[in-house]
Amino acid sequence: MGFEGGRKHEMPALQVIVLGSGGGPEEDNVTSFLVRATATCWKRGSILAVDAGVHMSAIKRILDTHKQNRPFDPKDQTSSSSEPVILTDGPFEGLEIPHTSSRANAGYIHRELVQCLLLTHPHLDHCSGFIMNTASLPTARPKRIAGLPDTIEALKTHIFNNVIWPNLSDENNGAGLITYMRLVEGGSVALGEGDSRGYVEVCDGLCVKTLTLSHGHCFERHSHRGSNAGFSPVRSPNISILERSPRLGPSMLQRNNSLISGLGEPSRTDCRERVCVYESSAYFIRDFATGREVLIFGDVEPDSVSLSPRNHLVWAEAAPKIVSGTLGGILIECSYDNSRADELLFGHMSPHHLIDELKNLAERVSAHREGLASPAKRKRDSNGVLPVHGYPAKVARVISMSPVSPLSAGSRKEFYDPIASPPRDGPSDLKHWPHGTKPLKGFKVVIIHVKENLVDGPNAGEIILKELQELEEVIGLGCEFIMSSSGQSLYF
């Protein structure tokens, strides 16, 4: 199980320190985590940064609140026999610190302990802190930035390009302060064996497996053109091009704001309209010593409105890990409350969508516990949309209040591709867990990437947590929702 703060009742394998929990617009608290295997005991290179919208400034802020076993003494600089100065509380409890000030010790943690940044996608609220820190603390070892190839390409092309930021990488004649690590979607079959197959080591004590997520579609209207003359569509990093047959008229495209324009050359009969889906990542992070895991999502949209639904693949991977007890919890976004219209989610989650996704996971968990290969299929309506009528009436009323996106209703009939996007499995009713049975009992769901509402009254996190708990109470999944906050320490 996972533990939040305080003392642990059993020895955990993984610690997650929340540096940044929000999704903006407050820029001092955007997505950033530190992960370590507890068995490594704060060794050099033992900390993995997962996203870094903020980084050193948040570490310093947390260190400001720590207590230590004794004050620094001027003799510490000259005597090798002095008792080490160790932090005695907070997220960095047990860490031996070499400096007097929080800022110097934050620099030490970044320079010596953090070996790798695992990036879910290259949006600024997930990488800007680390980028700002790259040039300030050169070390004998280049910092590693790991991510899917498109994420790395985006950093090379748009960030470390000697325009937005100096090329500090070891590619294209750069300065060599950072090195890129390109991960394989789904994990490389050449790595590991048994249940460790596909996991790759990213820092001391930790290995990861990567799955791709969908994070909305391109905002601007545009087309990608192909031809017999050998022209190929221009593919931007982190953009998945989904081909659609040219059956949509310009009026329908304009009316549905589908973000596809009819700019293809009319003389070419092989022009095909394409929808661009922005890609993000989910990481299964595993402790070498125990096999325990935590699952951290990048920004993600619900399968029910996605043009390229992929969450069901993550749940299929996660379910047997929950049943076996190796997956202790997940960190997943819920950016907006239920008052947000679907067409204004922009590739993010709201509580009723997150509950729907967790129902999908819960059904898979139940199926694995019963020894079944897969749960029952959920049927779509005539528009290809997953129904909400399977929810209890109270929950259905909550969901029905949310406006329907043109991409999730009538237009979806045109966009849905049963080959590229197979029918999703999902629990449309409660028959798979009898009354009193909670398939996700004790499972920790940590909410991240909440976007602040910047108005008087309850903050966005309070509203979202209340809505999630109300929905969970009706449906009875059994999971525990934890609202993340900067400075929080989570154990799994």
KAPEGI-V739707 format. One record per residue. N is the residue number from 0. RES is the residue in one letter. SS is DSSP state (hx for helix, st for strand, lp for the rest). PHI is phi in whole degrees, -180 to 180 (none if undefined). PSI is psi in degrees with one decimal (* if undefined). Layout:
# KAPEGI-V739707
n	res	ss	phi	psi
N	RES	SS	PHI	PSI
N	RES	SS	PHI	PSI
This chain:
# KAPEGI-V739707
n	res	ss	phi	psi
0	M	lp	none	167.9
1	G	lp	-99	155.6
2	F	st	-128	139.7
3	E	st	-115	112.1
4	G	lp	61	-172.0
5	G	lp	61	-166.6
6	R	lp	-88	150.4
7	K	lp	-89	141.1
8	H	lp	-90	-11.7
9	E	lp	-150	162.1
10	M	lp	-72	114.1
11	P	lp	-80	158.8
12	A	lp	-98	-28.8
13	L	st	-130	141.7
14	Q	st	-121	133.8
15	V	st	-117	121.6
16	I	st	-103	124.1
17	V	st	-86	112.1
18	L	st	-88	-43.5
19	G	st	-137	128.9
20	S	lp	-111	-13.0
21	G	st	-96	174.2
22	G	lp	-117	20.4
23	G	lp	95	176.9
24	P	lp	-81	-2.0
25	E	lp	-72	112.2
26	E	lp	-77	-7.8
27	D	lp	-92	4.6
28	N	lp	-145	52.2
29	V	st	-105	166.0
30	T	lp	-48	122.6
31	S	st	-170	132.3
32	F	st	-139	153.4
33	L	st	-117	133.6
34	V	st	-126	138.1
35	R	st	-146	152.5
36	A	st	-81	124.0
37	T	hx	-62	-25.0
38	A	hx	-68	-17.7
39	T	hx	-81	-14.0
40	C	lp	54	47.5
41	W	lp	62	33.6
42	K	lp	-71	161.1
43	R	lp	-59	130.6
44	G	lp	75	17.8
45	S	lp	-97	-2.8
46	I	st	-106	133.0
47	L	st	-106	123.5
48	A	st	-88	129.4
49	V	st	-113	109.3
50	D	st	59	158.6
51	A	st	-159	59.8
52	G	lp	-62	-38.4
53	V	lp	-122	160.4
54	H	lp	-150	-94.8
55	M	hx	-62	-36.9
56	S	hx	-62	-37.6
57	A	hx	-71	-38.6
58	I	hx	-60	-46.0
59	K	hx	-60	-43.6
60	R	hx	-61	-39.7
61	I	hx	-69	-42.8
62	L	hx	-62	-29.7
63	D	lp	-59	-25.1
64	T	lp	-97	-5.1
65	H	lp	-77	153.1
66	K	lp	-105	157.7
67	Q	st	-130	160.6
68	N	lp	-68	-24.1
69	R	lp	-161	157.4
70	P	lp	-74	158.1
71	F	lp	-68	146.1
72	D	lp	-120	140.2
73	P	hx	-53	-27.1
74	K	hx	-71	-17.6
75	D	hx	-59	-29.4
76	Q	hx	-74	-21.1
77	T	lp	-115	-16.8
78	S	lp	-109	127.7
79	S	lp	-85	-9.6
80	S	lp	-94	0.0
81	S	lp	-65	146.1
82	E	lp	-65	133.7
83	P	lp	-64	150.1
84	V	lp	-91	120.7
85	I	st	-127	138.4
86	L	st	-73	135.4
87	T	lp	-111	-0.1
88	D	lp	-154	178.9
89	G	lp	77	-178.5
90	P	lp	-59	-31.0
91	F	lp	-99	24.8
92	E	lp	-55	133.6
93	G	lp	92	-7.5
94	L	lp	-79	128.5
95	E	st	-82	124.7
96	I	lp	-107	138.4
97	P	lp	-94	-9.5
98	H	lp	-125	163.7
99	T	lp	-79	-43.3
100	S	lp	-91	153.9
101	S	hx	-64	-38.2
102	R	hx	-66	-39.0
103	A	hx	-69	-38.4
104	N	hx	-72	-31.1
105	A	hx	-64	-41.5
106	G	hx	-63	-38.8
107	Y	hx	-63	-44.6
108	I	hx	-62	-45.7
109	H	hx	-65	-42.5
110	R	hx	-75	-42.9
111	E	hx	-103	-33.7
112	L	hx	-97	-36.4
113	V	st	-85	113.3
114	Q	st	-98	-29.4
115	C	st	-143	141.9
116	L	st	-105	120.6
117	L	st	-98	113.1
118	L	lp	-105	125.4
119	T	lp	-77	-36.3
120	H	lp	-169	162.7
121	P	lp	-92	20.5
122	H	lp	-63	147.6
123	L	hx	-60	-34.1
124	D	hx	-73	1.4
125	H	hx	-117	-6.8
126	C	hx	-138	-11.8
127	S	hx	-64	-35.8
128	G	hx	-62	-46.3
129	F	hx	-66	-39.6
130	I	hx	-60	-45.4
131	M	hx	-61	-32.2
132	N	hx	-84	-13.5
133	T	hx	-63	-38.1
134	A	lp	-87	-11.1
135	S	lp	-85	-26.3
136	L	lp	-132	74.7
137	P	lp	-64	143.6
138	T	lp	-133	176.2
139	A	lp	-75	-16.7
140	R	lp	-116	126.9
141	P	lp	-61	143.0
142	K	st	-74	139.4
143	R	st	-98	131.8
144	I	st	-112	118.0
145	A	st	-112	140.9
146	G	st	-179	176.2
147	L	st	-65	154.3
148	P	hx	-53	-39.0
149	D	hx	-67	-33.9
150	T	hx	-66	-44.6
151	I	hx	-64	-41.4
152	E	hx	-63	-37.3
153	A	hx	-64	-40.8
154	L	hx	-64	-43.8
155	K	hx	-63	-44.5
156	T	hx	-78	-39.7
157	H	hx	-112	-13.7
158	I	lp	-117	-68.5
159	F	st	-84	66.2
160	N	lp	-126	13.5
161	N	lp	66	14.2
162	V	lp	-120	-64.9
163	I	lp	-71	-39.6
164	W	st	-154	151.2
165	P	lp	-58	150.6
166	N	lp	-77	92.8
167	L	lp	-92	4.9
168	S	st	-83	175.0
169	D	lp	-97	18.4
170	E	lp	-116	154.1
171	N	lp	56	42.7
172	N	lp	61	35.3
173	G	lp	-80	-177.1
174	A	lp	-75	-19.4
175	G	lp	84	16.0
176	L	lp	-80	-22.1
177	I	st	-131	154.7
178	T	st	-131	146.0
179	Y	st	-95	142.3
180	M	st	-125	111.3
181	R	st	-91	118.7
182	L	st	-90	158.6
183	V	lp	-102	127.3
184	E	st	-57	126.1
185	G	lp	80	-4.9
186	G	lp	89	144.3
187	S	st	-79	128.6
188	V	lp	-69	-14.4
189	A	lp	-81	-10.0
190	L	lp	-106	134.6
191	G	lp	75	179.8
192	E	lp	-151	160.3
193	G	hx	62	-137.6
194	D	hx	-76	-2.9
195	S	hx	-94	-0.8
196	R	lp	-63	133.5
197	G	st	94	-10.5
198	Y	lp	-87	140.8
199	V	st	-124	139.1
200	E	st	-72	132.0
201	V	st	-118	-22.5
202	C	st	-162	176.2
203	D	lp	-59	116.9
204	G	lp	90	-6.5
205	L	st	-129	141.5
206	C	st	-135	160.0
207	V	st	-137	155.6
208	K	st	-126	138.5
209	T	st	-113	134.9
210	L	st	-126	145.9
211	T	st	-85	141.8
212	L	st	-118	163.5
213	S	st	-103	135.1
214	H	st	-128	50.4
215	G	st	85	-175.5
216	H	st	-124	165.4
217	C	lp	-56	139.1
218	F	lp	-76	-41.6
219	E	lp	-81	156.6
220	R	lp	-85	131.6
221	H	st	-164	172.0
222	S	lp	-130	159.1
223	H	lp	-119	130.3
224	R	lp	-112	140.4
225	G	lp	-127	158.9
226	S	lp	-157	165.7
227	N	lp	-71	-12.0
228	A	lp	-81	4.5
229	G	lp	97	2.8
230	F	lp	-71	140.9
231	S	lp	-123	151.3
232	P	lp	-65	144.3
233	V	lp	-77	123.3
234	R	lp	-108	113.9
235	S	lp	-78	149.2
236	P	lp	-57	142.7
237	N	lp	66	15.8
238	I	st	-113	123.8
239	S	st	-97	124.3
240	I	st	-93	117.4
241	L	st	-107	118.6
242	E	st	-77	142.3
243	R	st	-131	143.0
244	S	lp	-67	148.4
245	P	lp	-78	61.2
246	R	lp	-105	-2.5
247	L	lp	-93	123.8
248	G	lp	-74	157.5
249	P	hx	-58	-35.4
250	S	hx	-66	-40.4
251	M	hx	-66	-41.2
252	L	hx	-61	-43.9
253	Q	hx	-66	-43.0
254	R	hx	-65	-37.8
255	N	hx	-89	-2.5
256	N	lp	51	46.1
257	S	lp	-77	-1.8
258	L	lp	69	20.4
259	I	st	-121	131.8
260	S	lp	-111	158.1
261	G	lp	-91	54.3
262	L	lp	-92	3.4
263	G	lp	-65	158.3
264	E	lp	-73	119.5
265	P	lp	-65	-21.2
266	S	lp	-78	-11.3
267	R	lp	-103	117.4
268	T	lp	-77	-13.0
269	D	lp	-96	6.9
270	C	lp	-65	134.0
271	R	lp	-129	136.9
272	E	st	-75	145.5
273	R	st	-132	148.0
274	V	st	-109	131.1
275	C	st	-97	119.1
276	V	st	-108	126.3
277	Y	st	-78	137.3
278	E	st	-106	142.7
279	S	st	-130	-171.6
280	S	st	-139	153.3
281	A	st	-120	140.0
282	Y	st	-121	122.2
283	F	st	-86	113.6
284	I	st	-106	122.0
285	R	st	-116	138.3
286	D	st	-82	123.7
287	F	lp	-55	-46.4
288	A	lp	-68	-39.2
289	T	lp	-113	-17.4
290	G	lp	81	1.5
291	R	lp	-69	148.8
292	E	st	-136	157.1
293	V	st	-131	145.1
294	L	st	-110	120.9
295	I	st	-117	122.5
296	F	st	-91	142.8
297	G	lp	-81	-170.6
298	D	lp	-59	140.1
299	V	lp	-154	145.7
300	E	lp	-106	160.4
301	P	lp	-71	146.0
302	D	lp	-59	-31.7
303	S	lp	-65	-20.6
304	V	lp	-119	-1.0
305	S	lp	-78	144.6
306	L	lp	-79	-15.3
307	S	lp	-140	76.0
308	P	lp	-66	128.3
309	R	lp	-136	-6.4
310	N	hx	-61	-33.3
311	H	hx	-60	-27.4
312	L	hx	-71	-35.5
313	V	hx	-68	-43.2
314	W	hx	-64	-36.3
315	A	hx	-63	-35.7
316	E	hx	-75	-34.8
317	A	hx	-78	-35.1
318	A	hx	-56	-52.0
319	P	hx	-64	-26.7
320	K	hx	-70	-34.5
321	I	hx	-69	-43.1
322	V	hx	-62	-40.7
323	S	hx	-78	-12.8
324	G	lp	87	7.5
325	T	lp	-84	-26.7
326	L	st	-97	113.3
327	G	st	-87	-20.7
328	G	st	174	174.4
329	I	st	-131	151.5
330	L	st	-113	118.2
331	I	st	-142	147.5
332	E	st	-76	151.6
333	C	lp	-149	88.6
334	S	lp	-74	-33.6
335	Y	st	-130	160.2
336	D	lp	-84	179.3
337	N	lp	-71	-8.3
338	S	lp	-77	-10.5
339	R	lp	-78	127.7
340	A	lp	-67	148.0
341	D	hx	-57	-39.6
342	E	hx	-72	-7.7
343	L	hx	-109	12.2
344	L	lp	-78	-28.6
345	F	lp	51	49.6
346	G	lp	82	22.9
347	H	lp	-123	179.6
348	M	lp	-107	154.8
349	S	st	-128	166.8
350	P	hx	-54	-45.3
351	H	hx	-68	-30.6
352	H	hx	-71	-41.0
353	L	hx	-65	-40.8
354	I	hx	-61	-40.6
355	D	hx	-61	-42.3
356	E	hx	-65	-40.8
357	L	hx	-69	-28.6
358	K	hx	-65	-39.3
359	N	hx	-59	-47.7
360	L	hx	-61	-44.3
361	A	hx	-62	-39.9
362	E	hx	-66	-38.6
363	R	hx	-66	-39.1
364	V	hx	-62	-45.5
365	S	hx	-61	-41.7
366	A	hx	-63	-42.2
367	H	hx	-67	-37.1
368	R	hx	-67	-29.4
369	E	lp	-88	0.0
370	G	lp	79	20.8
371	L	lp	-93	153.7
372	A	lp	-75	-39.9
373	S	lp	-155	152.4
374	P	lp	-75	172.5
375	A	lp	-64	147.4
376	K	st	-77	145.9
377	R	lp	-100	128.4
378	K	lp	-83	147.9
379	R	st	-94	159.2
380	D	lp	-82	-172.4
381	S	lp	-64	-19.2
382	N	lp	-94	3.2
383	G	lp	80	16.9
384	V	lp	-100	140.0
385	L	st	-69	130.5
386	P	lp	-76	156.9
387	V	lp	-104	-2.8
388	H	lp	-69	-12.4
389	G	lp	-73	-15.8
390	Y	lp	-72	155.5
391	P	lp	-57	153.3
392	A	hx	-55	-41.1
393	K	hx	-61	-41.4
394	V	hx	-72	-39.4
395	A	hx	-60	-37.2
396	R	hx	-65	-39.7
397	V	hx	-63	-44.3
398	I	hx	-69	-38.3
399	S	hx	-67	-17.9
400	M	lp	-73	-17.7
401	S	lp	-81	126.5
402	P	lp	-57	150.6
403	V	lp	-93	132.2
404	S	lp	-74	144.7
405	P	lp	-62	-22.5
406	L	lp	-85	-10.3
407	S	lp	-112	3.4
408	A	lp	-122	-117.4
409	G	hx	-58	-41.7
410	S	hx	-68	-21.1
411	R	hx	-67	-26.3
412	K	hx	-59	-36.4
413	E	hx	-79	-36.5
414	F	hx	-83	-30.6
415	Y	lp	-64	129.7
416	D	lp	-117	107.2
417	P	lp	-67	-16.4
418	I	lp	-86	-50.5
419	A	lp	-69	-29.3
420	S	lp	-131	85.1
421	P	lp	-63	154.8
422	P	lp	-54	133.3
423	R	lp	-82	142.8
424	D	st	-78	141.0
425	G	lp	-168	145.0
426	P	lp	-79	99.5
427	S	lp	-88	-2.8
428	D	lp	-150	-175.6
429	L	lp	-106	11.3
430	K	lp	-69	-17.4
431	H	lp	-81	-13.2
432	W	lp	-136	108.1
433	P	lp	-58	162.2
434	H	lp	-54	130.0
435	G	lp	95	-14.3
436	T	lp	-93	130.1
437	K	lp	-120	102.0
438	P	lp	-63	-26.2
439	L	lp	-110	29.8
440	K	lp	-57	126.1
441	G	lp	81	-4.0
442	F	lp	-79	132.8
443	K	st	-90	127.5
444	V	st	-120	105.1
445	V	st	-94	123.3
446	I	st	-89	127.1
447	I	st	-127	172.1
448	H	lp	61	35.4
449	V	st	-74	130.9
450	K	lp	-92	120.8
451	E	lp	-65	145.1
452	N	lp	-90	-15.3
453	L	lp	56	39.7
454	V	lp	-134	164.4
455	D	lp	-67	160.2
456	G	lp	99	-165.7
457	P	lp	-58	141.7
458	N	lp	-77	167.1
459	A	hx	-60	-39.3
460	G	hx	-62	-40.5
461	E	hx	-64	-42.3
462	I	hx	-65	-46.6
463	I	hx	-64	-44.4
464	L	hx	-63	-41.5
465	K	hx	-63	-43.3
466	E	hx	-65	-40.6
467	L	hx	-63	-44.4
468	Q	hx	-67	-36.4
469	E	hx	-66	-43.7
470	L	hx	-66	-41.3
471	E	hx	-65	-36.5
472	E	hx	-62	-37.3
473	V	hx	-73	-44.9
474	I	hx	-83	-35.1
475	G	lp	77	44.6
476	L	lp	-70	-33.0
477	G	lp	96	-5.3
478	C	lp	-77	157.9
479	E	st	-107	122.4
480	F	st	-90	131.3
481	I	st	-124	123.8
482	M	st	-85	119.8
483	S	lp	-72	156.8
484	S	lp	-152	151.8
485	S	lp	-62	134.6
486	G	lp	93	-1.5
487	Q	lp	-78	145.8
488	S	st	-120	124.5
489	L	st	-118	137.4
490	Y	st	-120	140.3
491	F	lp	-134	*
